[in-house]
């Protein structure tokens, strides 16, 4: 599979940060704002701050992995180094892959929710249809070649990052700082203490920062990768934190919590209307459309590339054997994203993605702490803190879903069981009589991907 290259030279640190923030400041923020407000009321700006702190601890393991093993393999390479080629590494890598496809579906659904704001109310039920159309367009762009992907990604990344930053700063200046009282919206489950709901909501705020993991895939394309991949991760998280918090404060200043929750699938457009008028709302919708279009194109590329890489690493069946299909990894990725978009609403898609991501994140920290103490120099306390934070947040989020939407847990549970069962059976079929799995790519092959 060919790599996406911005030019014939290696990426600079600035170029890496630009790409990283372009992926991170994506369409998810357009819909997650309302979902978090539904759980924590007017404390949702603080939820983004606390979420950034959690992500800060979490990013430590990724930085250490990137400094020690920079490659285009990213998370899958890290998991293989920690657990060795086999069921564990393959299963957690597939969890990461599925969470990326879930993110595609979330972004595609967000596109539909915002685009329909330009049409009469009777068309409100067609958001998933528009999402499927966008995924189809992303497929066409991806099979058209890297030059078209590059041109589309560069152009839209500049617009969306600059646009969201301008919207956040201008909105805060016009509306002023909001008054945060700690009031929770009355529709939340009455059996949950307020603090518990806040902890559960952190699973969604973390999801807004999830894009930093894609920076780990730049190890084969960046100058001085043993240092610059880690630096890019840290700086990108800081930039995104500032923009997210300012944006959340501007939304909180423009709308009441009840108004944000009513318009949770298009909260930023609703917040822009009282500040900038009807034209401001329309411009925000177009900004969301640009962000979602670019987000789906980039996400389809990244996820399909990861699946293709797992195939080359022999962690999943060899996709290149399907000679009747051109780029089977891309076709499989797009098909799965379309299925998720049709079957689930935005809240459920985000919830499934958060559960899968947190489980994979715990595996990354444990792999570093448990298996690589001798190979990688790191502070052993920080991965343990990251694991404890993830476990607490995941437990709270699962309990919240058990009370309010247990169907999400059923779907997530079935998905996890199927992934581990598939990996176990696949690895068993490729183990020789001596119990050896000769399945890992060598370093040169990994760097060339």
Phi, psi and omega in degrees: 000133182285149177270148174281121181239134179283332175196185182280350181262167176290151177292139171277171177299318179297319179295321178295318178297320179298316178294317182297312179293329178297322177284316184293313180279071185251200188288339182304323181297335180292334182247333183290332180306311181292322181293321179291319178299327179296332182268326189238004180066219185280009173273005187297329174298323179291328178299325178290324178294311180296321177301322178294324177296315178299315179296326177300313176295319182297321184294341182304315181295320180293322178296315180295318176298315182295321178293325183275321186228062180292131178193175174279358179285335177056226185301319181297321177295318180299314181296322179292321177296322184282315188253351185079159179294128182163198187297315183296306181299317180295318182294313180292327176295320178292326174300318177297316179299313181296323178296328176292320177292322176299321177298321175302313181296320178298315180294318179297318177295323177297319175305313180297317182298319180283318182299324182289346176293345178273355184240165178302158186300330184295347179265008187299335183278004185258017182300317181293328178297314178296324177298318178297319178300317180296319178298321176298319177295319178298323177297315180299317179297318183292327179277354181278348177118160185294330181296319179291320177300314181299312182297317180295314183295316182296312183297312184287329180297317179298314183296313187288320180293314179295319182294316180294319178297317179295318179299317182294310184292313181297317180299321180290321179296317183287314186273337183080172180292135180283163174266118181260116185255344184084014179282136179259149180287143189288347182281350179292156180302128183287346181277354181262128171294152186300316181298326179295318178298324179294316179298317180297322181294338180297336177299324180280323178293325175297323180300330179291339179259357188306333183299345181296337181294336179291338179296331180297340180282357184271003185303331180271358187236003189243149175293143177047059188297332182295345177241318191285333177295314178297316178299319180297320178299312183296311183295320180296320178296319179297314180299314181294323179300313180300312182295317181297315183293315178298319179296316179297320179294322179292322177293317179297329178284336184267328186231152170284165179300318180300319179293321179296318183289321177301321181256037191296333180279350179213045188298322183293322177294320178295322180290328182289333186296309179293339181273312187250354182088187184300320181294326177296321178296316180296317179296323177295321177298315179295324176296318178296321179297315179298316181295319181289320179300310180295323181296317180292317179300313181292321182291320176299318178298310184295315183293316180294325178294322179293319178297318177298322179293319177297327176294317179292328177282357180064032174269344172225165181304149182296111183285335181293347179287341180277081188287343181284347182244138174271120182056068180299330178297320178293317181296316180296317181298313180296319181296317179295319179297319178297317180299314179296320181297322181287321190277330190234149174278176187296322181296317181289322178299313180298321182294315179297317179299319180295318180296312180298317183294316183295322178296314178298321181297318177299320180297322177298311182295316181293322179299319178294312184292316188276324192247347187236027180298325183275332184272329186237133177273121181202162176280113188292342182287323187295313176300325178294318176299317179298318178297314180300317178299313180299316182296315180297313181295315180296318179298315179297319181292318178296319179295321177299315180291328176299322180282319190256331183204071184296341179300326177300318181291324178297313180297313181297318180297315178299317180299315181295316179299316180296320180296312181291323179294317178300314181295320180298312182293321181293315179294324179296325180286346181243025177252130182282178186294342178268003179082017182266142175241098178272076192235350186274141175287154175278169186300319181296318179296319181296318182291335181279347184287000000 
